[in-house]
Amino acid sequence: MSNQKQTDNELVYTLNDIMDDRFARYAKYIIQERALPDVRDGLKPVQRRILFAMNELRLTFNSSYKKSARIVGEVIGKYHPHGDTSVYDAMVRLSQSWKVRYPLIDMHGNNGSIDGDHAAAMRYTETRLSEIAGFLLQDLDKETVLFAPNFDDSETEPTILPAMFPNLLINGATGIAAGYATNIPPHNLQEVINVTIHRIKNPDSKLNELTKYIKGPDFPTGGIIQGKTGILDAYRTGRGKIIIRSKIENEDNNIVITEIPYEVVKQDLVKKIDDIKYNEPGLNIKEVRDETDRTGLRIVVELSKQANYDTVRKYLLKNTNLQVSYNFNVVAIANKQPKLLGLKELIDYYIAHQKEVITNRSKFELAKAQKREEIVEGLIKAVSILDEIIAIIRHSKDRTDAINNLCTKFKFTQVQAEAIVQLRLYRLTSTDILQLQKEQQELANLIKNLQVILAQEEKLLAVIVEQLELIKNKFPSPRKSVIENDIELIEIEKTETIIEKDVNIWVSRDGYLKSLDNSQIAKITANEFNRKPLDLWVANFSANTLDKILLITSKGNYVIIPVYKIKMSKIKDIGEHVNTISELPGEEKIIASYLLDSFNKPNVAIMIATKNGMIKKVSVPDFEATRISKAIKAINLKADDEVVASQLVKDEQYVSIFTKNGFVVKYKQQEIPSLGLRTSGVKSINLKEDEVVGAGYGQKENLIFITDQNMVKKIALKELPVSTRPIKGTRLFKLNKKLDQLIKWGFIINKKETLNILHPNDKIEMFNVDKIALQELDAPLETLGIENIDEITIPKYYNLKELPTSETPPTNDNSNSVAKDPAVIKVIKKPNAAPTRKGAAKSTKIKAKQQKQKLSAKSKPQEAPVISSSAVQQPVEKIAISKTGTTQSNSPTSQPSENSEINTDVSKSLSTNNKTSKESTKVMKPTQSPELINKKSLAEKKNPTEVKNIKPEQQPNNAGSSTPKVDIRQAKTTVELLIEQKQQKVSSGGSTPEMTTGEFQAQPNEKVDKNKFKHDLAVEETKELQININDILKNNDDQ
């Protein structure tokens, strides 16, 4: 300690110096004396002391067993002053055949199991050394190794064992010390001895030569080792990584596991597979059975007939310990220091140790043989003068006097004289003389042989090789682990493990998610459908379990939620929070919800607007992420800023921004740049002591806002003047000097939407926006008539599934439009209504056109199912058909699509122009509260009707205008209706009439261009009916 001070006969040390010194000594002790094995015998000190104590008790492999507690007491009492539990645990491990490749202890009784069961208490089990352990202790009594005093100097113990075989490589080791750890796998005894012999004979051999003899680790539990490169790295540097895989067999399409990786607890493995059976029903695992018995390990994973064997096998390998990685870290004590060793160093240290052991043994045996030779020589000499020797002994005073007299009289050495005095006379017969002479010759040969061993290293090495060959032949052991060169990469499509089905998803403002089976929707009532208190549902939609949900939060983050990860809920549950799937950094509100099946939509973008007036567009592919366990930044925000609006970017020409103080600005959406995620965006509006309340796209839609004084106003977006970004904007209402008004909520809406109004008493009130009259820009505010408002939302989501990917060519659909549950038109027709003469003529012409173009129609129309929900029953016909073919569920808080205005206009036109056929149109509202459930009549459910004789009212064209302006995106609903009429000729009874003569029918192998069919048919109908699409689609102003 360098900073010590002498004061009044006291040494003063700093705390740092004391900690450095004490910890250094502690670390040295646990490194050298506890956790790391010695490179020479492959044993830790406690293991060495256990084996030595048992050897001292003569508990060899052919002796009787002795109580483990007796051995533990011997170890801790004489050699290892530590706890009895640690000593017994070390003893138990040395006896476990699934942890040690060649057990060194033979334990009688319960010594644990591969299931992780603990061994019986030491008072119950009995122990002795195994046969192979005897070769570690062999010649210990021939001064082959150094002995040192024990902890109290009352006994001596070996500092190392002779170890006639490379135990460190054969049985491996594992341990953790201070700053060091070791992880050495076991190997096959035959291979280790072969490579050692080769190294002895070829000391300059390269690593690639050694690997011809030793293939790699050989684990006691078998298994399949993958990664030859990792093995070579470990043999070269001491560090490497391999994969250990279970041995799996296919029996009648069932997975049968007969070998598991090293140090894997079988019981935990079976439990994990059983958990997967319940948590991953898409794998179709029927049953998991552990059929292990005394004949061997056997785990059966029974699969159902629908299961894919290869998919289940790969999934279990990837998600359980059927496959584990093993990291070599070959650290051992060499020359009293921890070292990282390669294969050559390990073998070289062992050979050097054996040289020392054989040399010490040879010296001991030489000295013993020379001493015996001296005695035998004296005995032979004594035979010829036996009578004289007897006389001298008889006349001597005592034993010492007799020895001295013999040495003086006959020139015997002290050793010879002592042997003669102790010899019994009967041994000096003629027979014994012959045996002595034979022994003398043998001793002479032995001495000569030992002297050669000590003098010539080649002879010494030959002795080591001979011993290794003896052990190899005595313990033949075939390899248990199979080695494969390459590591098989396991790739699993998640869709293969998921049960594909449609579910009903609910998203709340506070981040709660609810997934309901579609069968539960019909059972929803206002009192039963639960939620978190003072929370609101902000989105509801039908989704597939293969879909993903993208949620934008108020703090500028976004999370990706796979639908299959949302647990199925009950109606009375409040759902699970987003944090259970993807962690949010704080309390954040959900601003927008997007449903998508792929991020591969480069032509689609999402707009994000903030309270402080920043705005940007982000391409959908930029949101894709592989790590979905935590929220990801979608926009950089200042500390006082937050996201107030997010919307799918549409083909609408204008975007509108409105503020708390009542200003609004509308400009072309092209002025908003497309930026990356971690950007702040651009300024959307000039703010002066103001903040943005909302933003959105639209021209045909309306803007509705509610002030903090519960005043309301609804204006058409087309009335707003067009400007540039960014300006302060136009006022939405006149200021009232007596009463300040601040906009608190604002929404861009369609004509048929419902406000969900939350009151402080946790009651939700549904308010239809139709009740609010459309006003001019300079009109005064109106009273909403509702008090005590805590929050207002309009549940909405954006469906990106229908939008094309980069691999999908664009269709006539509006690829950038908001794809929500489309508003639907249900047409109720009297059963006996007959088509007009003109309608029949049109039908004949269309049939001729179909035959001429050879395009196929749907041979059998599908009657839309009638599904009752908490909101409405599923309509019979839809003008806009979902591309996915799934039925979007209607629920207490779900909202109509962005196309509802278009559909409503079409329905009005149809109702006006089809008076002769006495048909009436009915616009269905997807959004109704549980209290407003509509019970439809059975007649409406069973009698789907057909739309015929569609002839909108003709309007005169403007002078000088030859061709009206047509927005084909808006006209699509009318076109689809016409196509449905021709493709689905449904009779009043719901049956499909057979095709008449001359009507074209597609051949089975003929490819039909559906888009071309739609286009040509729509053009023909438009010509025949003289449809002025510009008049049907009202509000199609010049843009």
N, C-alpha and C positions, 0 to 999 in steps of 0.2 A: 504494500500500500504506500503510494508515493506521498500522500498528503498528511501523513501522521505528524502529530505535534507532541512534544514532551512538556507536561505541566504538572509539577508537584507529584512526581512518581506515577503519573498517569499518561497513557497514550490516548490521544484524541484522534478519531478518524471521522471523516465526512461520511454521510449516509451513502453517497454514491460509491465511495471506495469499499464500504462494507458490503453493499449489494453486489458489486462487481466480484469481490473476492468470494463471498459465500455462494453466489449463484454459479460462479465458475467451477468451484469445487463440487457443487451439487450436480452440475451438468456433466462434469468429467466422470462422476460416479455412475450416473444412470446410463451414460454412453458406454462406458467400459464394463460396468458390472451389473447391468440389468437388462437393457432393452435390445442391444444389438448382439448378434451371434459372432463367434470367432470364426475367421475364415478357415482355420485348420480342422476343427472338429464339427463346425456347423451348429454349435450349441450355445445357448445363453447360460450365464452362471447358474441360475436356478435349475435348469435342466441338467446341467453337468453334475450338480450336487445331488440331485435326486438319483441319477444313475449310479453315482459313486457310492452313495449310502446304501442303495439296494445291493450293489456288488459286495460291499463290506458285510452285509447281512446274508450273503451267499444265496440271494434270491435269483438264481439262474433260471433259464427257461425250462430245465428239467427238474427243478425243485418244487416244493409245495408252495402254495400261495400264502401270503401274509397280509393281515389287515392293513388297509391303506392308512388308517390313523396311526398305526405303529411306525410306518415308514415316514409319514409327515412329521411325527414327533422326533424321529431320528434326524431328519434333515434340518428342522428349525432349531433343534437342541444342540447340534454339533457344527453345522455349516452355514445355515441361512437364517439369520435372526430377523425374520419378517413374519407376516401373518400366515396362519395356517391355510387360509382360504386361497391365497395366491399360490402357495406351494401345491395344494391339492388340485387346483385348476390347471396348473402346468402339467401335473402328472396325468390328469384326465386327458388333456389334449394329446399327449404323447401316445395315448392308447387308442385314439379315435381313428379308425381306418378311413373315414371320409374326409379327414383333415390332414393326415400324415400318410404319405405314399407308402412308407414302410414303418409301421408302428414299432416303437422302441420299448413299449411296455405292454404286457399282457394283463389286462384287468378282468377280473372275474366279478360279474354283477352288472348293474346298470351304469354304464359309462356315458349316458346321453344318447342322442340320436340325430340323424340328419334333419329331423323336424325341428331342431332347436331345443329339444328337451334337455333339462339339466341332468347331470349325473346324480346318482344316489349319494347320500351323505357318506363321508369317509369311514364312518363306523360300520357301514354295511358292505362296502366293496373290498375285494382282496386283490393283491397285485404281486406280479413278479416280472422279471426282465424277459423280453422277447429273445428269440434265438439270435436275430441279427444284431441286437444291442450288445451281445457278448463280444462281437468283433470291434466295437468301439472301445471296450474296456480291456481287451486282450493285451497281455504282457504289461499290464499296469504295475505288476509286482516286480518287474525287471528293470526298474530305474530308467524306464524309457522317457518319462516326462518329469518335469520339476514339480515338487510338492511345496506348499507354502502353509504357514500356520493359519489356523482358523481365526475367527473374530476374537476369541479369548485366549489364544495360544495353547489351548488344551489339546487340540487335535491338529493334524495336518491334512490337507486336501490337495488334489492335483490342480494345477493351474490350467491344464489342458488334458484331454484324453488322447490316447494313442491313435484311435480312429483308423482302422485298417481299410476303410472305404470313404470316398468323398461325401460325407453326410450332408454338407451344406447344399450341394447340387441335387442330391437324391431326395431329400425331404424338404428342402426349401426353408424359408423363415419369414416372419413378419413381425414388425415391432416399430414403436415410435419412441424416440428419445428427445433430448433437448436440441432442437435444430437439425436433427437427423431422423430419418425414417428408413425402413427397409422393407422390401417386398420381393422376395425371391421365390419363384415357383418351383415345385418339385419336378424331378426328371426321372426317367426310367433308369434303373440300376444297370441294366445291361449296356445301354448306350453310354452312360457316364463312365463306366469302367473301360469300355472300348476306346472312348476318346482319351481317357487318361493314359492308357497303355500306349496309344499312338503318340501322345505328346511326350511320354517318357522316351520312346524310341526315336522320335523326331522332334527334338527340342526347338528347332527353328521352323516348325510347320506353321503355315498361314491359317487364318480363320476359315477360309473356304475349304481347306483340307479337313479341319476339325468338324465342320458341319456335315461332312459325309458320314460321320459316325454318330453324332448327336443331332437328331432331327428337330428337337424342340422340347418344351415342357411336356410332362406326362402326369396329368392330374389324377388323383385317386378316384374322383367321381366320373372320370372319362370325359365325354363331350367331344365337340369338334372345335379345333383351334384354327382360326383364320388369320392370315396376315404373316406370311413368311418374311416379309420385309421388316416387320416389327421385331421378329425373333432375331434376325441378323443384326438389327440396330442394338438390341439388348446385349447380344454376345460381343458386339464390337465396343460399345460405350458403357454398358451397364444400365441403360435406360431404353425402353421400347414399349410399344403398345400392341396388344393382340386382342382379338375377339374370341370369347369362348361361347359356343352355342350348344344348346341341348341337342341330344340325338332324338329326332322325331321320325316316327314311322306312320304311314298311312294304312289304316286297317278299316276297310269298308267305309271309306270317306270319313273316318274318325281320326283325330289326332292322338297318337299314343307316344308318350314321352318316356323313354327308358334310361336316359342319362341327363343330368342337369349340370350346369356350370359349377366350378369349384367355389366352395364357401357360400353357396346359395342355400338358404333354409327352405326345405321342401314344403313345409306347412305354409309358410308365407307365400310361396309361389302359387300353391293351389288356391289359397284365399284370394290372391290377386286375380287369378284367372276367373274365379267364381264371381268376383266383383265386376269384371268385364262382362260376364254373361248377363248381368242385370243392367249395367250402365250402357252397354252397347247392344241393344236388341237387334240392330241391323246385321250383326255378325251371325245371328241364328245359331248360337250355341245352346244346345239342348240341356246338357248336363256335364258336370265336372266331377270325376271320381278319382280318388286315390286308392289304387289297387296294389300298393306296395306290400310285399310280404317278405318272408325270409329268403325267397328265391331271387329277389331283386326289385329294383325300383320300377314302378309303373304308374303313370298318371294318364288317365283317359279323358279326353275332351270330346264328348259326343256331340256331333253336329246334326242339325235337321237336314232334311232333303233339299231345302232351298239354299243351304249354306254353300259358299264357295271355299273349298278346302284351302286353296293357295292364299286367298285373301285373309282367312282366319289365321293361318300359320304365320304369315308375315306380320299381321297385327300383333299377335302374341309375342313374337320375337322382338318387335320394336317397343312394346309397351309393358313388358314384364321382364323378369330376370331369367327368362328362357335364353336370353342372350345378354351377356355382360362384357364389358371391356376389362382387361387386366393390364396394369401398368408395371413393367419391370422397374425396380429401383434397387439394384444389387449393391447394397451398402453393408459392409462387414468390418469387424475389427481386424486390422492387419498391422503388425508391428506396434501394437498398443494404440493405434489410431484408426478412426473410422475412414474408410476409403470406398470410393465408387469403383467397382471392379468389372472388367469384362470377362469373357469365358477363358481366355488364355491366362489372365492373371489369377483367376480362381484355381485353375488346374495347377499353375506353377507354384502357388502358395501351398497347395496340398502336397505336391511332390516334394517340395523343400521340407515340409513337416515330416513326411515319411522318411526322408533321408536321415533326418535327425533322430527319429524314433528307431529306425533300424540300426543306425550307428550306435546309439545308446544301448540298445538291446544286445547287439553283437559284443560290445565291450563287456557288458554284464555277463553274458554267457561265456565269453572267453576267460574272464577271470574265474568264473565258477568251474569251468572245465580244467583250467590249469591247476587249480587247487585240488580238484578231485584226482587229476593225474598224479599229482605229487603224493597223495594219500595211497592210491592204488600201487604206485611204485614201492612205497614203504612196506605195504602189506605183503607184496610178493617177495620182497627181500627178507621179511620176517619169517617166512615159512621155512627157509633153509636153516635158520638158527632159532627155531621155536623153543627148544629146551633151555637154551641159554637165556632167552628173553623171559621165560617163565621163572627161572631161578632168580634173575635180577629183580623181577617184580616182587617175588615172594620175600626177598631180603630187604626191600625198600621200606622206609618208614611210612610213607603215605603216597598219594597219587602224584603229587608234585615231585617228590624225591624219585619215584619210579621213572617219570618222564625225563628228569635230568640225568639219571643213571643210563637210560637208553640212548640219549643223545651223546653222552660222553663215551660210552662203551662201543656203540655200533655206528656212530656218526649219523643217526637219524635226525631229520629236521624236527623242529618243534611241532609242526603240524602232523608229521608222520608219527612221532612219539605219542602225541595225544590220541591219535586214531588207534594205535596199537594197544594202548592202555585201556581204551574204551571197548575194544573188540572182544567179542565172546570167542572162546577157544574153539567151539565147534565150527566156526567160520573158516578155520585154517585147515580144513580137510582138503584132500586132493581135488574134489569136485569144485569146491569154492575157488581153489587156486586157478583152475581153468577159466572160470567165469571172470576172475580178476584180470587174467591175461587178455581175455576178449574185450573186457571193458577198457583196458589200457589202450588197446589198438583203436577202439572207437573214439576214445578221447583224443588220441593223437590226430585222427582224421578230422574230428570236429574242430580242434584247435587250429589246424591248418586251414580249414575252410573259413573259419571266422576271421583269421588273420588276412586271408585273401579278400574277404568282403570289406574289411576295414581298410585295406590297402588299395583296392581297385573299385572305382565308382561304378564301372560296368556291372560288376558282380552285385554290388549293392542295389542297383536299379533292377537287376534281374530278380532279386528277392522281392522287391515291391511288386513287380509284374506277376510273379508267381502267387503272391498273396491275393492280388486282385482277381486273378483267374480262378483261384479257389472259391472266393466269395461269389463270383459270377456264376459258377457252375452249381454252387450250393443253393442259390436263391434265383432260379429262373423265373422271370416275370415278363410276360408279353405286354406290349404297349396297350394302354387303355384309351388314350386320347388320339384322335385322328387329326392330322395336320393338313390343311388346305392352303394353297399358295395365296389366293386372293381373298379379300374381304367382300362378301356379297352386300351390295348396297340395297337396303330395303326401302322401296318406294311404294307407298300406299295412297291411292286416291281416296280422300276422305269420303267421297260419295259412295264408295263401296261398303262403308261401315255404317251408313246412315239409312234408316228406314224412311224412304221418300213418301211424304204425305203432306196434305194441306192442313194448315193450322190457322187459327185466328189470333193475330198479334195485337196487343194493346201497349201503347207507350204513354207514360204519364209525364207531366211537366217536371216532376222531381226525380225522374230517372228510374221509375219502376217499370218492369216489363212483365207482361202477362201473356201466356200462351194457352189457348183453349182449343180443345178439339171441336171441330165443326158441329159435332153432335150435341155439344153443350150450348151452342148459341140459341137453339130453339127454347131452351129452358130458362133463359135470362129474364129476370124481373128486376124492377127498380130496387127492391129491398134486398135482394140477394147479391147483386153485383157489387162487390166490395172494392174499395180503394183506400189508399192512405188518407187519413183526415186532412182536409184542406188542400188536397192535391186534385189535379184535373187530368183527364186523359186528353192528350194532344194529338194522338194518331191511332187509327185502328184500320187494319187491312188484313186481307188474306195473304198468306205466304206459304212457300214450300220449305220443307226442312233443309233443302239444299241451298236456299237463298241466304243472303247476308243483309244486315240492316246497318246503314250508316247514319249515325246520330251526330248532329252538330250541337255543341253546347254553348251556353252564354259566355263562357270564359275563353272562347276561341279554340277549343279543343274538339276533336272528333274521336269517336270510338267505332269499331267494327264489331258487330254482334252477329255471329253465325246463328241462324234461326234454331238449328238443332241443339244449341247449347242452352236455350231458354227452356227451363223445366216446365213441364205441363202443369198448369195450375187448376185449381178448382174455382168455381164461381165466387165463392166466399173469400178466397185468398186475395191479398193485396198485391201479389206478385213478388218477384225478386228484383233487387236493385241491380243496376248496371255494374256496380262494383264487384259483384260476385263473378262476373265474366271478364270485364275490362275495367281496370281501376282508374277512377277519376281522381285528380289531385285534391279536389275540394268539393264544396257544395255547389253544384252547377245545375242550371236548368236546361232542359232539352228545348232547342229552338226549332229544329227541323228533323224530319225522318225521311230517309231514302231507302227504298227497297230495290235490291239489284241482285242479279245472278252472276255478274262478271264486272270487273273493272275495265275490261277491254273495250272501252267506248271513247275513243280519242276525240270524237266530234261532239261530245256532250260535256257541258261544264256546269258548275254550281256557283251561284252568286252568294257572296257573304257581305253583309252590311253591318256596320257597328254604330253604337250610340254617338260616338264622337265624329261621325261623318265620314268614315273610311269605307271603301267598297272595292271589291275585286271579284274576278271570276277565276275559278280553279278547274282545270281539266279533270274529269273523273279518274283517268288512270293515275293521276298524281296521288290520289287517296289510297291506292293499293299499298298494303303493308303485310309483312310476314309475321311481325310481332303485334299481336292484338291484345295482349294481357294488360296493357296500359294505354291511357289516352295519348293521342298524338296531336301536336300543334297544327291547327288548320290556318291560323292567321295570327300574326304578331299584334298584341294589344298593349296599350299603355295601362298603367296601374288602375286608372279610373275609367277605363273603357270596357265595353262588353258588346257581344253580338246581339243584335235585335232582330235580324231577319236573315233568312237563307232560303234560296229558291232555286229550282232547276231552271237553267237558262233556256228560254224558249225562242222561237223564231219571231216573237213579237218585236216590233220595231222600237218600242219605247220602254223605258224603265222610269218609275216614279219613286221619289224620295219625299217623305213627309216628316215634319218635326213636331216637337212638343208644343212650341209656341204658335203652331198653326200655319207653317209655311210648307209649300210643296213645290218641287221642281220636277219637270219631265223632260227627258232628253233621249236621244237615240242610244240604244244599248251598245252600239259599236264604240262608244266613248269609254266604256269600261274595259280596261285591259285584262288579258288573261295572264295571271301571275302564278308563281309557285306557292307552296304551302306556307313556308316560313317567311312571308312578306307581309307588310302592313296594308297594302293596297293604295288606292289614290283617293283624293278628296271627292266626295260625292255631292256635297252641298256646303255652302258657306254658312257657318254657324257662329252666332254671336250671342253668348249666354243662352244657348239653346242646345238641344240634343235630338238625334233622330229617333223617331218612334217606330217607323216601319219602312219597308221598301218592297218593291215587286214589279214584275213585268205585266204588261197588259195594255189594251186599247179599247177592247169591247167590254171589259169588266168595269166594276164600280168600286169607288173608294168609300168606305164607311169608317167613321171615327167617333169615339165617345170621349167626352172631356171628364175632367175630375169633378165637375159639377153635375155629372149625369146628363149632359146634353149630347145630342147626336145629330149627325148629318150624313147623308148619302149623296154622292155626286158621281157622274159618269166620268171615267178617265179621259174620254175623248174630248171633254169640255176643257181640260187643262191645256194651257198654252205650251208649245214646244220651245225649249230653250237649249242652252248648252251647259256643260259641266265645267266648273261648279258655280252657281250663283245662289243668292239667298232664296229666290223663288217667289211664288205667288201665295197670297193669303187665302186660306180655305174658308175663313169666316170673318165677319166684321167684329171689331173689338167692341166690347161693352164696358164703358167706363165704370159702371156701377158694380160689375161682376167680372173678375178676371177668369178667363177660361184657358185651361191647358189640356192639350190632347194627351190622354193617358193610354188609350188603346186605339189602334187603327189597323184595318185589314183591307186588302184588295180582294173583292169577292165576286162571285157569280150571282145570278139573279135568285137562285134557290139555295141559300145556305142558312145555317142556324148558329146563333151565338150560344155558347155554353157559358153561363154566368154563374160564378161561384159566390155565395154569400158567406159572411163571417160565421154563420151558424152551421157551415159545411153543407148547406143545401145547394143543389145545382138547378138552375132554371134555364129552360130552353127557349130562346127567343128567335123567331123567324125574321130574317132581314126584310122579307116582303112587306112587313108591317110599316116599314119606314119608307116614306115617299122619296122618289128621286128628285133632287133639287138643283137649281142653278148654282153656279159658283159663288155668286154674291148674295145668295139667299141666307136668311138668318138660321140659327141653330134651333132645333126642336128639343122638346123634353122627352127623354127616353121613357120615363114613367116607372123606372125601377130604381129602388134605393138600396143602400148598404151593399155595394158591389166590392168584392174582394179581388176578383180576377175574372178576365174574360178571355176565352180562347175559341178558335174555330179549328176543330180537329182536321188535320190535313197531312197527307204524305205524298211522296213523289215516287212513282213507279218507273224505275229505269230498266226493268226487265224487258219491256217491249221495244226499247230503243236498240238500234242495230249496233253490233260490234264492228271492229275494224275488218273482220272477215265476212261480214254480212253486207251485201249491196243494199243501198237505200231503196225503199219502196215508195209507193205513192203516199204512205203515211207521213205525218209530220214527225220526223225523227227527233226533233228537239222539243216537242210539246210535252206538257205535263201529262203523264199517263196515270191517271187515277181511276177509281171505279167510275166508269162512264154513266152519265145519267141515261135512263132508259125510257123507252116509250112503249107502253102497253096499249094495243089497239083492240077494243072490244067490238066485235062485229055480230050482227044478228045472224043466226044460222041460215035463214032463208034469203039473205040478200044475194041477188044475182048480179053478175058482172054486166056492164053495159055493152052495147053492140060494138062501140069503139074499142072498149077494153079487149073484147074477143079478137078483133082484128089485129090489135097490137100484139097480142099473144102469138098469133099465127106468124106474123112477121118476125118476131124474135126467134121462133123455132126455125124458120128458114135461115135466119142469120147464123144460128148455132150450127146448123148442118153445114152451111157453107164454110165456116171457119174451122169446123171439126174440133170443137172445144167441148170438154166434158163438164157437165154439171154434177152436183152431188146427187148420188142416186137415192140416198135415203136421208131425209132431214132428221136432225136430232131435236127432239122436243126438250126444251130447257127444263130442268127439274125445278120444282117449286119447293124452296127451302124456307121455312119460317125462321125468323130471327127475332131479336129483341127490337129491331127497327121495322123492317118490312119483309114481305115475302119476295122471293126471287122472281123478277118479271119473266114473262113468257118469251118476249123477243127483245133484242137489244139492237140499237142502230150501230153502236160501236162495239166491235167484238174483240175481246182480249186475245192477243196472239198466243198467250200461254195456254189458253183453253181452260184455265181454272176459273171457278166462280168466285168473284170477289164478295166477301161476306158483308152484309149490312148490319150495323150495330148501333147502339144508342148514341155513339158520338162520331160515327163515320160521316164523311162529307161527300157531296157530289163532285164530279170531276170538273176540270177546267173547261171541258167541252159541253157542260150542261146548258150553257146559254145557247150554243149552236143547236143542240138537240131540242131545246124548248122552242126556238124559232121555227125549226122544221115541223115540230108537232102542231104549232099554231097554224102554219100554212096548210098542213094536211087536213086539219080540222075544218078550215075555212073552205077549202076547195073540194071536199068530198061530201058535200051535203046530199047529193043525189043518192049515194050509196048508204046514207044514214049510218055512217060509222063515226064513232067518237074517239078522240084520243085522250089519253090520260097520262100525265107526267108523274112518274113515281119519284119520291124523295128518299134517297138512301139514308138520310139523317133524321132520325126520330129518337126521342128518349124512350126508355123502357115503359114510361107511362103512356106513350102514344102508339103502342103496338097495334097494328091494323090487322084484323082477322079477315082474310079474304074468303069469298064464297067458294064453295066447291065447284060451282060452274066455271068460275074464272080459272081455277086450277086445272080443270080437266079439258077445257075447250080452248086451246090456243088458236088464235085467229090469224088470218093472212091479210096483208095490206094490199089492196088492189085499187085501180082507177085513180092513181095519184096524178092530179093535174092542178098545179098551182095556178093561182089567179094571174092572168097576163097583165103586165104593166107596159105602157108605151115607153119606148126608148127615148132618150134625149135626142134632140135634133143634132144631126151631124155625127152621131155615134153609131158606128156600124157593128161593133162587137162589144158586148158588155164585159166589164172587168170581172173575172172569176178567180176567187181564191180556192184553188183545188184542195187545199188542206181542210177548209171548212166544208167544202162540197162533198167531202168524203162520206159523211154520214148519210147524205141523200143517196149517193151512189151505192153505198153498201145496202141501203134499204131496198133499192131496186134489184140488186144482185140477189139479196135474200129472197125477194119475191119470186125470182125466176129459178133460183136453186132449190127453194123449199116450197113446193106447191102443196100446201097442207090442206086437206079437205076438212070439213067441219068436224068430222069424227076423228081427225088426227091421223088418218091413213095416207099413204103415199100412192098417188095414181100411177099406173103403168105408162110408159112412154108410147106415144102414138106413132103411126107410120110417118116417116119423114123426119122424125125428131132424132137428132144426133145423140149417139151413146158412145162414150169413150171406150176404146178397146183396153183390155187389161194391161198390155205392155206399152201402151202409147203414153208418152210423156206430155203432160198438160201444163201449159204456162198459165198459172193462175192469175198473175198480175195482168198479163195481156188480155186474158178473158174478162177480167173486171173492167179494164179500160175500154175494150171494144163494146162490151155490153152497155156500159154507162153512156158512151157516146151515142150508140144507136137509140137508147131510150130517150136521151136528151133531145135528139133530133125529132123523134116521133111525137113526143109529148110537148115539144116546143117549150122546154123548161127554161125559164130565165133564172139561172142560179143566183144571179146578182140580186134578184128581187126576193128569192126565198131566204137567202142569208142576209138578213137585215143588218144594219150597222156596218156594212162592208164599205167603209168610207175610203176615199182616195188617201193613200199613205205615201 
